């Protein structure tokens, strides 16, 4: 699945990139449609039957945003200097 013809991050790569960021603030996820969500990684669901793997982000205003893994284009960790983003590397 490749909406809009853009490359997206594979579920396994997204999971691997997000696991060490769980509970951390200052993480940004960019979706394939250009939406940017920055905040705290709150929840990752990957093994529930008949559901799309997703991550929940808590924004600074308290809003919780659910992002399905197949729509993730890039993950940015602003917590450490020189951190590498998952995806977006071509």
C-alpha positions in Angstrom: 0.0 0.0 0.0 1.5 3.3 -1.1 -1.0 6.1 -0.9 -0.2 9.1 -3.1 2.7 7.4 -4.7 5.1 8.3 -1.8 7.3 5.9 0.0 6.2 4.9 3.4 8.0 3.2 6.3 7.5 -0.5 6.6 5.6 -1.6 9.8 8.6 -3.5 11.1 10.9 -0.4 10.6 8.3 1.9 12.2 8.0 -0.4 15.2 11.8 -0.7 15.6 12.2 3.1 15.4 9.3 3.8 17.8 10.1 1.3 20.5 13.0 3.1 22.0 11.0 6.4 21.8 8.0 5.0 23.8 7.1 7.6 26.5 9.5 10.2 25.2 8.5 13.7 24.3 9.7 15.7 21.3 9.1 13.1 18.7 7.6 14.0 15.3 5.8 11.7 12.9 5.2 12.7 9.3 2.5 10.9 7.4 2.4 10.1 3.7 -0.2 12.9 3.2 2.1 15.5 4.8 0.4 15.6 8.3 3.0 16.3 11.1 2.3 15.2 14.6 4.8 16.1 17.3 4.5 15.1 20.9 4.9 12.1 23.2 4.7 8.5 22.0 1.9 7.0 24.2 0.9 3.6 22.8 1.8 1.2 20.1 -0.6 -1.6 19.0 0.9 -4.2 16.7 -0.6 -7.6 17.6 -4.4 -7.1 17.9 -6.3 -9.3 15.4 -8.0 -7.6 12.5 -6.6 -4.2 13.4 -4.0 -2.0 11.6 -0.9 -1.5 13.7 -0.8 2.1 15.0 0.9 4.5 17.3 -0.8 7.0 19.6 0.8 10.4 20.0 0.0 12.9 22.7 0.3 16.5 21.4 1.3 19.4 23.7 -2.4 20.5 23.9 -3.3 17.1 25.3 -4.9 15.8 22.1 -4.3 12.1 21.4 -3.7 11.4 17.7 -3.8 7.8 16.4 -1.5 7.2 13.4 -1.7 3.8 11.5 1.8 2.5 10.8 1.2 2.1 7.0 0.7 5.9 6.8 4.0 6.8 8.4 6.5 8.4 6.0 9.1 9.6 8.5 9.9 9.5 12.3 12.0 12.2 13.8 13.5 12.2 17.3 14.4 15.7 18.5 15.7 14.5 21.8 19.2 13.9 20.8 21.6 15.9 18.7 22.4 14.2 15.4 19.6 11.7 15.6 18.6 9.9 12.4 15.1 9.7 11.2 13.5 6.4 10.0 12.4 6.6 6.4 12.8 9.5 4.1 16.4 8.4 3.2 16.8 7.8 -0.5 
